[in-house]
Amino acid sequence: MPAIGEKPISSRALSRAESLHARFHDVRDFSKLLTRDLEAEDCVVQSMPDVSPTKWHLAHTTWFFETFVLKKFVTGYVPAIPEYAFLFNSYYNAAGTMHRRDLRGLISRPTVAESSRYRQGVDRQIDDLVASASEELLNEIEPIITLGIHHEQQHQELLVTDIKHVFAQNPLHPVFRKRAEEKAPAPPPLTFVDFEETIAPIGHHGRAFSYDNEGPRHRALIPKFSLGTRLVTCGEYQRFIEAGGYQRPEFWLSLGWMTVNEPALGGWKAPLYWEKRDGAWWHFTLSGFRPVDENEPVTHVSYFEADAFANFSSTRLPTEFEWERAAQGEIIEGNFVESERFHPATAAHANGLRQMFGDVWEWTRSSYSPYPGYRAVPGALGEYNGKFMCNQYVLRGGSCATSQSHIRTTYRNFFQPEKRWQFTGIRLARDAA
C-alpha cells in the first residue's frame, strides 16, 4: 500500500481519461488511508452538531459522485439504495431533502461495512463511465469529477478534525496516529515584513481548478501594512492567558465576550483541547494527551480569541487581501496532511515570511462576502459556496490537515467566528507607522 501522498509512477504519458481515473483513485484511496487505524466504533460517533461521523464523510463524498455524475450521465442509472440520497445529502437543497445534520450520529445503518461497499460500487461505475467516455462526454464530466475530488479533500480534512473532537471526549485519550515525543526547537523571533501601498490583483486566474468564491479576479487597493513573519506560538498565547486575557473585556468584541462567558459553553479559559494539570498546560492531540509545547503554533482558537490576542498585542489580524498580496509568489510548501504529523510544527529559521501555507488556517479580519461581479452558478452545485456568504470570516493558507494539492494562494476558507475545532491559528498584522 502506498504511503499517504505518494503518487503512482508511470512510464508513459497518461491519456486524459487515464489521468482523470488516476486522480480520482488517488483521492479515494487517501480517504481509506486516513481511516486505516480506526475501528468501526470510532466511525459512528457524533460528538457535537458541527462534527460528522467518519462513516458519514465516507458515504457523503460517495453520494456526491453518485448524484452529480452517475445519475446525470449514466443512462437509466438506478441507485442500489435510493434512501442513501436522503441520509447522505448535506446541504444541497436543489438535490432533494436531507437528514438532520445534528442527528447523523444516530444513523447506525448502513453499517461501516455497508458504507464501504457503497463506495466500492460507485467507484466501479465511475471507472466504467470514464473508461468508455467520448471526448465530448469527458468535456462534461471532467469538471464535475474534479470538483468532487476537491470536495473529498475538504471532507478528508473534516474527517481528521472531527475524529480529533470525537477522541477528545474519551477519557482514555485514544491515539489517531502515533508520533514520537519531541521538544520543538525555539522559533525565530517574531518580526514584521513591510508592504507598500498598491493596487493588487486578487482572485484566481488561469485554467487550473478553483472554487467559484475565488473569483472573479479583480483589483483591490491595499494600503501600506506589515505582516508577521510567522505564526503566533503557544508560549506567546500563554502570556495572554496569564495576563488575564480571558477576564479582560477591553480586548474582546462584544459578541466574543458573550461567547467566552456563555455558561452553556463552559466558560472559555484557553484554546480548545487545553487543560491545566498540576499548574501546567496540557492539550489533546491526534497523537495523544501531551504537554503544550510553547514553541509550536497555537491552534484551535476562534476568530474572537485571535482578535482578542491581537488587541492584547497592540496589533491586528490581516485582511484577506493583505494576506493574498503577501502570499503572491510564495512557494506552496509546509506542514500538510501528507506529512502525517497531524499537528502544527515550529517555524523554520529563514528570512522573510514563514508558515504561510500549512500548519494552521490563519484567521483574517475579512468577512466572507462575494467578490465584485460574483454570481453563483445555477443548480445544486451553485449552493457550494455562495449561500454561506453571511456571518462568517475568511481564513487563508491551509493547515496540517489540508492536502498540499488542495491549497492555493487564492483559496478562501470560511467559518463562523466562534468555531474552533478546526486547526485555526493566528498571524498578526499592523498598520503602517
C-alpha positions as CSV (number, residue, x, y, z in Angstrom):
1,M,0.0,0.0,0.0
2,P,1.5,3.4,-0.9
3,A,2.2,6.0,1.8
4,I,-0.1,9.0,2.2
5,G,0.5,11.5,-0.6
6,E,2.6,9.0,-2.7
7,K,1.9,9.3,-6.4
8,P,2.0,6.3,-8.8
9,I,4.9,6.3,-11.3
10,S,4.0,5.8,-15.0
11,S,6.5,5.1,-17.8
12,R,4.3,6.8,-20.4
13,A,2.1,9.8,-20.7
14,L,-1.4,9.1,-19.5
15,S,-4.4,9.8,-21.7
16,R,-6.9,12.3,-20.5
17,A,-9.3,9.6,-19.2
18,E,-6.4,7.7,-17.5
19,S,-5.3,10.9,-15.8
20,L,-8.8,11.6,-14.5
21,H,-9.1,8.0,-13.4
22,A,-5.7,8.2,-11.5
23,R,-6.6,11.5,-9.8
24,F,-10.0,10.1,-8.7
25,H,-8.5,7.0,-7.2
26,D,-5.5,8.8,-5.6
27,V,-8.1,10.8,-3.5
28,R,-10.5,8.0,-2.9
29,D,-7.6,5.8,-1.7
30,F,-6.3,8.6,0.5
31,S,-9.6,8.6,2.4
32,K,-9.1,4.9,3.2
33,L,-5.5,5.5,4.3
34,L,-6.7,8.2,6.7
35,T,-9.1,5.7,8.4
36,R,-6.7,2.8,8.4
37,D,-6.3,2.7,12.2
38,L,-9.9,3.4,13.1
39,E,-12.3,0.8,14.5
40,A,-15.9,0.6,13.4
41,E,-17.0,2.1,16.7
42,D,-14.8,5.2,16.1
43,C,-16.5,5.8,12.8
44,V,-20.1,6.3,14.0
45,V,-19.8,8.8,16.8
46,Q,-21.0,12.4,16.5
47,S,-19.6,14.5,19.4
48,M,-21.3,17.8,18.6
49,P,-23.6,19.1,15.8
50,D,-20.6,20.5,13.8
51,V,-18.9,17.1,13.8
52,S,-20.0,14.3,11.4
53,P,-19.1,10.7,11.9
54,T,-16.3,9.3,9.9
55,K,-18.8,6.9,8.2
56,W,-20.9,9.8,7.1
57,H,-18.0,11.6,5.5
58,L,-17.1,8.5,3.5
59,A,-20.6,8.0,2.4
60,H,-21.4,11.6,1.7
61,T,-18.4,12.0,-0.7
62,T,-19.6,8.9,-2.5
63,W,-23.1,10.3,-2.7
64,F,-21.6,13.4,-4.4
65,F,-20.2,11.4,-7.2
66,E,-23.4,9.3,-7.5
67,T,-25.7,12.3,-7.5
68,F,-23.8,14.7,-9.8
69,V,-22.1,12.3,-12.1
70,L,-23.7,8.8,-12.3
71,K,-27.3,10.0,-12.1
72,K,-26.7,12.6,-14.7
73,F,-24.5,10.9,-17.2
74,V,-25.4,7.1,-17.0
75,T,-28.5,6.4,-19.0
76,G,-31.1,4.6,-16.9
77,Y,-29.0,4.7,-13.7
78,V,-30.8,3.3,-10.7
79,P,-29.2,3.7,-7.2
80,A,-28.7,0.5,-5.4
81,I,-30.0,2.1,-2.2
82,P,-32.3,5.1,-3.1
83,E,-32.6,6.0,0.6
84,Y,-28.9,7.0,0.7
85,A,-29.8,10.2,-1.2
86,F,-31.7,11.3,1.9
87,L,-29.2,10.1,4.5
88,F,-26.0,11.4,2.9
89,N,-27.0,14.7,1.3
90,S,-25.6,17.6,3.3
91,Y,-27.0,21.0,2.4
92,Y,-27.8,20.7,-1.4
93,N,-31.4,21.7,-1.2
94,A,-31.8,21.5,-5.0
95,A,-30.7,17.9,-4.9
96,G,-33.5,16.9,-2.5
97,T,-34.4,16.6,1.1
98,M,-31.9,15.5,3.7
99,H,-31.5,14.0,7.2
100,R,-30.8,16.5,10.0
101,R,-27.2,17.3,10.4
102,D,-27.2,17.2,14.2
103,L,-28.6,13.6,14.1
104,R,-26.1,12.0,11.9
105,G,-24.6,10.1,14.9
106,L,-27.9,8.2,15.2
107,I,-27.6,6.5,11.9
108,S,-26.4,3.1,12.9
109,R,-27.4,1.7,9.5
110,P,-26.0,1.4,6.9
111,T,-23.1,-0.1,8.8
112,V,-19.5,0.9,8.2
113,A,-19.0,-2.2,6.1
114,E,-22.1,-1.4,4.0
115,S,-20.9,2.2,3.6
116,S,-17.6,0.8,2.3
117,R,-19.4,-1.4,-0.2
118,Y,-21.4,1.7,-1.3
119,R,-18.1,3.4,-2.0
120,Q,-16.7,0.5,-3.9
121,G,-19.9,0.2,-6.1
122,V,-19.9,3.8,-7.0
123,D,-16.2,3.8,-7.7
124,R,-16.6,0.9,-10.2
125,Q,-19.3,2.7,-12.0
126,I,-17.3,5.9,-12.2
127,D,-14.4,3.8,-13.6
128,D,-16.7,2.4,-16.3
129,L,-18.1,5.8,-17.2
130,V,-14.7,7.4,-17.5
131,A,-13.2,4.5,-19.5
132,S,-15.9,4.5,-22.0
133,A,-16.5,8.2,-22.3
134,S,-16.1,10.0,-25.6
135,E,-14.1,13.3,-25.7
136,E,-17.4,15.2,-25.7
137,L,-18.6,13.4,-22.6
138,L,-15.2,13.9,-20.9
139,N,-15.6,17.6,-21.5
140,E,-18.8,17.4,-19.5
141,I,-17.9,15.0,-16.7
142,E,-14.2,16.0,-16.0
143,P,-15.1,19.4,-14.4
144,I,-17.6,17.7,-12.1
145,I,-15.4,14.8,-11.1
146,T,-12.6,17.3,-10.5
147,L,-14.9,19.3,-8.2
148,G,-15.8,16.0,-6.5
149,I,-12.1,15.3,-6.0
150,H,-11.6,18.6,-4.3
151,H,-14.8,18.2,-2.3
152,E,-13.5,14.9,-1.0
153,Q,-10.2,16.6,0.0
154,Q,-12.2,19.0,2.0
155,H,-14.0,16.2,3.8
156,Q,-10.7,14.4,4.4
157,E,-9.7,17.5,6.4
158,L,-13.0,17.5,8.2
159,L,-12.6,13.7,8.9
160,V,-9.3,14.4,10.7
161,T,-10.6,17.4,12.7
162,D,-13.9,15.6,13.5
163,I,-12.3,12.4,14.8
164,K,-10.0,14.6,16.9
165,H,-13.1,16.1,18.6
166,V,-14.6,12.6,19.0
167,F,-11.5,11.2,20.6
168,A,-11.1,14.3,22.8
169,Q,-14.3,13.4,24.6
170,N,-12.9,10.0,25.6
171,P,-11.1,9.9,29.0
172,L,-8.9,7.2,27.6
173,H,-7.4,9.7,25.1
174,P,-7.2,7.5,22.1
175,V,-4.4,7.9,19.6
176,F,-5.2,8.5,16.0
177,R,-1.6,8.3,14.7
178,K,1.4,7.7,16.9
179,R,4.1,10.4,16.9
180,A,7.4,10.4,18.8
181,E,7.7,12.8,21.8
182,E,9.9,15.7,20.7
183,K,10.7,19.1,22.0
184,A,10.1,21.7,19.3
185,P,13.1,24.0,18.6
186,A,12.7,27.6,19.5
187,P,11.2,29.6,16.6
188,P,12.8,32.7,15.2
189,P,11.8,36.0,16.8
190,L,8.5,37.4,15.6
191,T,9.2,40.4,13.3
192,F,7.2,42.1,10.6
193,V,7.6,42.5,6.9
194,D,6.6,45.9,5.4
195,F,4.5,46.1,2.3
196,E,3.9,49.4,0.4
197,E,0.5,50.6,-0.8
198,T,-0.5,49.0,-4.1
199,I,-3.4,48.1,-6.3
200,A,-3.1,44.3,-6.3
201,P,-4.8,41.7,-8.5
202,I,-7.0,39.5,-6.2
203,G,-8.6,36.2,-7.0
204,H,-7.9,33.1,-9.1
205,H,-7.0,33.3,-12.8
206,G,-6.0,30.7,-15.3
207,R,-7.4,27.3,-16.3
208,A,-6.4,25.3,-13.2
209,F,-9.2,24.3,-10.7
210,S,-10.5,26.8,-8.3
211,Y,-13.8,27.3,-6.4
212,D,-16.3,29.9,-7.6
213,N,-15.8,32.0,-4.5
214,E,-12.2,32.7,-5.5
215,G,-13.4,34.9,-8.4
216,P,-14.0,36.9,-10.4
217,R,-10.4,38.2,-10.4
218,H,-10.4,41.9,-9.6
219,R,-8.1,44.7,-8.3
220,A,-8.1,45.9,-4.7
221,L,-6.4,48.9,-3.2
222,I,-4.2,47.7,-0.3
223,P,-2.7,50.5,1.9
224,K,0.7,50.1,3.5
225,F,0.8,47.4,6.1
226,S,3.1,45.0,7.9
227,L,2.7,41.3,8.3
228,G,4.1,39.0,11.0
229,T,6.9,36.7,9.7
230,R,5.5,33.6,11.5
231,L,2.5,32.3,13.3
232,V,1.8,33.1,17.0
233,T,3.1,30.4,19.3
234,C,1.6,28.6,22.3
235,G,4.1,30.3,24.6
236,E,3.0,33.8,23.3
237,Y,-0.6,32.9,23.7
238,Q,0.0,31.6,27.3
239,R,1.2,35.1,28.2
240,F,-2.2,36.4,27.0
241,I,-3.9,33.9,29.3
242,E,-1.6,34.7,32.2
243,A,-2.2,38.4,31.8
244,G,-5.9,37.7,32.4
245,G,-6.8,37.9,28.7
246,Y,-10.0,35.8,29.1
247,Q,-11.2,38.0,32.0
248,R,-10.5,41.5,30.4
249,P,-13.4,42.7,28.3
250,E,-11.3,45.5,26.7
251,F,-9.7,43.0,24.4
252,W,-12.9,41.4,23.1
253,L,-15.6,42.1,20.6
254,S,-19.0,42.3,22.3
255,L,-20.2,39.0,20.8
256,G,-16.9,37.4,21.6
257,W,-17.1,38.5,25.2
258,M,-20.6,37.0,25.4
259,T,-19.3,33.8,23.8
260,V,-16.4,33.4,26.2
261,N,-18.6,33.8,29.2
262,E,-21.5,31.7,27.9
263,P,-22.3,29.1,30.7
264,A,-23.5,26.6,28.1
265,L,-20.0,26.6,26.6
266,G,-18.4,26.1,29.9
267,G,-16.7,29.5,30.1
268,W,-13.6,29.6,27.9
269,K,-10.3,29.9,29.7
270,A,-7.9,28.7,26.9
271,P,-7.9,27.3,23.4
272,L,-10.0,24.2,22.7
273,Y,-8.4,21.0,24.0
274,W,-6.2,22.8,26.5
275,E,-6.4,21.7,30.2
276,K,-4.3,22.7,33.2
277,R,-2.8,19.9,35.2
278,D,-0.6,20.5,38.2
279,G,0.0,24.1,37.2
280,A,1.0,23.2,33.6
281,W,-1.0,23.4,30.4
282,W,-1.7,20.1,28.5
283,H,-3.7,19.6,25.4
284,F,-5.2,16.7,23.4
285,T,-3.6,16.0,20.1
286,L,-4.1,13.3,17.5
287,S,-1.1,11.5,18.9
288,G,-2.4,11.6,22.5
289,F,-2.6,13.9,25.5
290,R,0.6,15.9,25.8
291,P,2.1,19.0,27.5
292,V,1.6,22.2,25.5
293,D,4.9,23.0,23.7
294,E,5.4,26.7,23.9
295,N,7.3,26.7,20.6
296,E,4.6,25.3,18.5
297,P,1.9,27.5,16.8
298,V,-1.2,27.9,18.9
299,T,-4.2,26.3,17.3
300,H,-7.9,25.6,17.9
301,V,-8.7,29.3,18.6
302,S,-11.8,31.1,17.4
303,Y,-11.9,34.4,15.5
304,F,-12.9,36.0,18.7
305,E,-9.8,34.7,20.5
306,A,-7.5,35.6,17.6
307,D,-8.9,39.1,17.5
308,A,-8.6,39.5,21.3
309,F,-5.0,38.3,21.3
310,A,-4.2,40.8,18.5
311,N,-5.7,43.6,20.6
312,F,-3.7,42.4,23.6
313,S,-0.5,42.6,21.4
314,S,-1.3,46.1,20.1
315,T,-1.6,44.7,16.6
316,R,-4.5,43.3,14.5
317,L,-5.4,40.5,12.2
318,P,-4.6,40.9,8.5
319,T,-7.3,41.4,5.9
320,E,-7.6,38.6,3.4
321,F,-6.4,40.9,0.6
322,E,-3.3,41.8,2.6
323,W,-2.7,38.0,3.2
324,E,-3.1,37.2,-0.5
325,R,-0.9,40.1,-1.6
326,A,1.8,38.9,0.8
327,A,1.5,35.3,-0.3
328,Q,1.7,36.0,-4.1
329,G,4.9,34.5,-5.3
330,E,5.5,32.3,-2.2
331,I,6.1,28.6,-2.8
332,I,3.2,26.4,-1.5
333,E,5.1,24.2,0.8
334,G,4.9,23.4,4.5
335,N,3.4,21.0,7.1
336,F,0.4,19.5,5.3
337,V,-1.6,16.3,5.9
338,E,0.8,14.3,3.7
339,S,3.4,14.6,6.5
340,E,1.1,12.5,8.7
341,R,2.1,14.8,11.6
342,F,-1.5,16.0,12.1
343,H,-0.3,18.8,14.3
344,P,1.3,22.3,13.7
345,A,5.1,22.4,13.6
346,T,7.5,25.1,14.7
347,A,8.6,27.8,12.2
348,A,11.9,27.2,10.5
349,H,14.7,29.7,10.8
350,A,14.7,31.5,7.5
351,N,14.4,35.0,6.0
352,G,11.1,36.6,5.1
353,L,7.6,35.1,5.7
354,R,7.3,31.6,7.1
355,Q,4.4,29.2,7.6
356,M,2.2,30.9,5.0
357,F,0.9,27.5,4.0
358,G,0.1,24.5,6.1
359,D,0.2,24.2,10.0
360,V,-2.9,26.2,10.8
361,W,-5.6,28.1,8.9
362,E,-5.0,31.8,9.6
363,W,-7.9,34.0,10.6
364,T,-8.3,37.2,8.7
365,R,-10.4,40.2,9.7
366,S,-12.4,40.0,6.4
367,S,-16.0,39.0,6.4
368,Y,-16.8,36.2,3.9
369,S,-18.6,38.0,1.2
370,P,-18.7,37.9,-2.7
371,Y,-16.1,39.4,-4.9
372,P,-17.3,42.2,-7.3
373,G,-19.3,40.5,-10.1
374,Y,-19.7,37.2,-8.3
375,R,-22.7,35.1,-9.3
376,A,-23.3,31.5,-8.0
377,V,-23.8,29.0,-10.8
378,P,-27.4,27.7,-11.2
379,G,-28.5,24.4,-9.8
380,A,-27.4,22.3,-6.8
381,L,-23.7,22.8,-7.4
382,G,-24.3,26.6,-7.2
383,E,-25.0,26.0,-3.5
384,Y,-21.4,25.0,-2.8
385,N,-20.1,28.4,-1.6
386,G,-22.3,31.4,-2.4
387,K,-25.2,30.6,0.0
388,F,-22.8,30.8,3.0
389,M,-21.7,34.3,2.4
390,C,-23.1,35.7,5.7
391,N,-21.9,35.9,9.3
392,Q,-18.6,34.2,8.6
393,Y,-14.9,35.2,8.4
394,V,-12.3,34.2,5.9
395,L,-9.2,32.0,6.7
396,R,-6.2,31.5,4.5
397,G,-3.3,29.2,4.0
398,G,-4.4,25.7,4.8
399,S,-3.4,23.5,7.8
400,C,-1.7,20.3,8.9
401,A,-4.9,18.5,8.0
402,T,-5.1,20.0,4.5
403,S,-3.8,18.3,1.4
404,Q,-1.0,20.2,-0.3
405,S,-2.5,19.6,-3.7
406,H,-5.8,21.2,-2.5
407,I,-4.5,24.6,-1.4
408,R,-3.9,27.7,-3.5
409,T,-2.8,31.3,-2.8
410,T,-6.4,32.4,-3.6
411,Y,-8.2,29.7,-1.5
412,R,-10.8,31.2,0.7
413,N,-11.9,29.0,3.7
414,F,-14.6,30.4,6.0
415,F,-16.2,29.7,9.4
416,Q,-18.4,31.4,11.9
417,P,-16.3,33.5,14.4
418,E,-17.0,31.2,17.4
419,K,-15.8,28.0,15.7
420,R,-12.5,26.5,16.9
421,W,-12.5,22.7,16.3
422,Q,-10.6,23.2,13.1
423,F,-6.8,23.8,13.0
424,T,-7.2,27.5,13.2
425,G,-4.4,29.9,14.4
426,I,-3.1,33.5,14.3
427,R,-0.8,35.6,12.2
428,L,-0.5,39.2,13.2
429,A,-0.5,42.4,11.1
430,R,-0.3,46.1,11.8
431,D,-0.9,49.3,10.1
432,A,1.9,51.4,8.7
433,A,3.5,53.6,11.3
